[in-house]
């Protein structure tokens, strides 16, 4: 079974992407505006996949794996690689070889505090206290500077375009830091 989870702040924000998909997903798309799934599974980037077997065991930790090639020029990730890996696992039980960057991410104390700061900031932004929220968003970014779900995920709550100049400034920081985090499902994608 495939289940998608959007880390957006509203159903409308997630629906925009679901409706734009071609073909439109026929599987469940859930909304996790609190990022709880990200915290539980160690998701620090999107789009990320985690493979869980029928016994509720994680058989593949988080990897970046776009569902299609819409952003291939940006990510340099071929979505067909993951699709073929997933088919092999479902049909034959074959897991892809684990890369050196494919491992569970255990959060540091700073990252755990950053998640709390993001959550407090999100609550304050949602109740109209944007100025107070900004302090918490800034602290979250300071504590977890390379966490995409914090850095990019807070942009809409800050009134920023999630694909605007603050996003591209973050991407430049992330690339300058060596693109930290877990790897891609595509072993040929650049780091």
Secondary structure by P-SEA (a helix, b strand, c coil): cbbbbbccccaaaaaaaaaacccccccbbbbcccaaaaaaaccccccbbbbbcccccccccbbbbbccccccccccccaaaaaaaaaaaaaccccccccccccbbbbcaaaaaaaaaaaaaaaaaaacaaaaaaaaaaaaaaacccccccccccccccccccccaaaaaaaaaaaaacccccccccccccc
